[in-house]
Amino acid sequence: MQTRRKKLCPQCKIASMYVKNNKGERLLVYVIDDGVIIPKDPEHSLDGFDLSKVYCLGCSWHGNPKRLGKV
């Protein structure tokens, strides 16, 4: 099985991100090498969250998950 690599923030180089829903609630996520967003806790669902923009937990960067760098 191939290892999934997490993409990194282009500004501070960490992998921890979050997404928001229309209520402003946050869900911790990772973006993996094929651009797929996965919840940090596999028991949480991405339903209702905007996956077009991710926010970095380490700095002020936010944007399209396709713009993240690789490990």
C-alpha positions in Angstrom: 0.0 0.0 0.0 1.3 3.4 -0.9 1.8 6.0 1.9 -0.4 9.1 1.7 1.6 12.2 2.0 0.2 15.3 3.6 0.5 18.6 1.7 2.0 21.5 3.6 1.1 25.2 4.0 3.1 27.2 1.4 3.9 29.9 4.1 4.8 28.1 7.3 5.2 24.5 6.1 2.9 22.6 8.5 0.3 20.1 7.5 -2.5 21.0 10.0 -5.4 22.8 8.4 -9.1 23.4 9.0 -12.2 24.0 7.0 -15.3 25.9 7.9 -19.1 25.4 7.4 -21.7 28.2 6.9 -22.0 28.5 10.7 -18.3 29.3 11.1 -17.6 26.0 12.8 -14.2 24.5 12.2 -13.1 21.0 11.4 -9.4 19.9 11.6 -8.2 18.4 8.3 -5.3 17.3 6.3 -4.9 17.6 2.5 -3.2 14.6 1.1 -1.0 14.3 -2.0 -3.8 13.7 -4.5 -5.6 16.9 -3.3 -8.2 15.1 -1.2 -9.2 16.7 2.1 -9.5 14.2 5.0 -10.6 14.9 8.6 -7.9 14.6 11.2 -10.3 12.5 13.2 -11.6 9.8 10.8 -14.9 9.6 12.7 -15.9 13.2 11.7 -17.7 13.9 8.5 -16.9 16.6 5.9 -20.6 17.0 5.2 -21.7 20.7 5.2 -18.1 22.0 5.2 -16.7 24.2 2.4 -13.9 22.2 0.8 -12.9 24.9 -1.7 -10.8 26.8 0.9 -8.6 25.5 3.7 -7.1 27.5 6.6 -3.7 26.9 8.1 -3.5 26.4 11.9 0.0 27.8 12.1 -0.2 31.1 10.3 -2.6 33.4 8.5 -2.5 31.5 5.1 -5.8 30.4 3.6 -6.7 29.4 0.1 -7.4 26.6 -2.4 -6.1 23.2 -1.2 -4.5 22.7 -4.7 -2.0 25.5 -3.8 -0.5 23.5 -0.9 3.1 22.3 -1.2 4.2 18.7 -0.8 6.1 17.2 2.1 
